[in-house]
């Protein structure tokens, strides 16, 4: 005879959490402002690259957590309400929120960067680094053109 258990008889496994990342991917960018005691602002291109790197780190951590949730909790079979009620998913939702904030700030910096003339070769190189990153996923002619320009600039600068 098959035994049937009532829902209230089912004991949930102990609460566990996703494995911790080997690197501190959820840390904020270490340096968003240079010389904070003097109130000097970091170049917009440098700040943009730092924000972009942080978005990348957080995206990697988000992926780790999602993979763990899928394996341990059947994440993709859960309803949105079930997902939000799962304590182990809190980190992923916090990462989502943080990535959204960082992307908005990164977009504002890009607007500012595009409106700011490059005042020296360092700023030119910084703007090229941002352009390379923006075109990276396309890997088309524009990306190759900008990469070549950056390499040419680097080879002519002492």
C-alpha positions, -999 to +999 in steps of 0.1 A: +000+000+000+013+035-009+016+059+019+003+094+013+014+123+034-005+155+040+011+188+031+015+197+068+034+165+074+061+174+049+092+188+066+111+214+046+149+209+044+169+233+065+173+267+049+205+269+029+220+297+009+238+299-023+275+292-022+296+323-015+315+337-045+353+330-045+358+367-052+339+396-036+318+403-066+292+421-048+316+447-034+311+483-045+337+497-068+367+504-046+373+539-059+346+561-074+362+593-062+399+603-063+412+625-035+379+625-016+394+647+011+400+674-016+367+666-033+383+658-067+362+638-091+374+608-111+375+612-148+341+603-162+356+576-185+373+560-155+342+561-134+322+546-164+347+517-167+346+511-130+307+510-130+308+487-161+332+463-144+310+463-113+279+455-134+299+426-149+310+413-115+274+415-102+260+398-133+284+369-128+273+366-091+237+368-102+243+339-126+259+318-099+230+324-076+204+316-103+222+284-112+223+273-076+186+282-072+177+263-103+196+232-091+185+233-054+151+248-056+137+243-091+138+280-097+124+279-133+094+259-121+085+284-094+059+311-098+070+348-094+053+348-060+071+316-049+104+331-061+099+362-041+090+343-010+121+322-011+147+336+013+176+322-007+166+344-036+170+376-017+206+381-029+196+377-065+168+403-061+192+427-044+217+422-072+189+430-097+182+462-079+218+472-077+225+464-113+196+486-123+210+515-102+245+510-116+232+509-152+213+542-147+244+558-133+265+544-161+241+558-187+243+593-170+281+591-170+281+581-207+260+612-215+284+634-195+314+617-211+300+623-246+295+660-238+330+665-223+358+672-247+390+651-243+415+676-227+446+654-230+458+621-245+448+603-213+412+614-218+413+604-255+426+569-245+399+567-218+371+576-242+385+550-267+385+524-239+348+532-232+340+530-269+358+496-272+337+483-243+305+496-257+312+479-291+327+448-276+296+426-280+292+436-316+328+425-327+321+441-360+339+467-382+333+496-358+348+476-329+379+467-349+382+503-361+382+517-325+405+489-312+430+497-341+428+534-333+435+528-296+465+505-305+478+532-329+475+558-303+492+537-277+521+530-301+527+567-309+525+579-273+558+578-254 
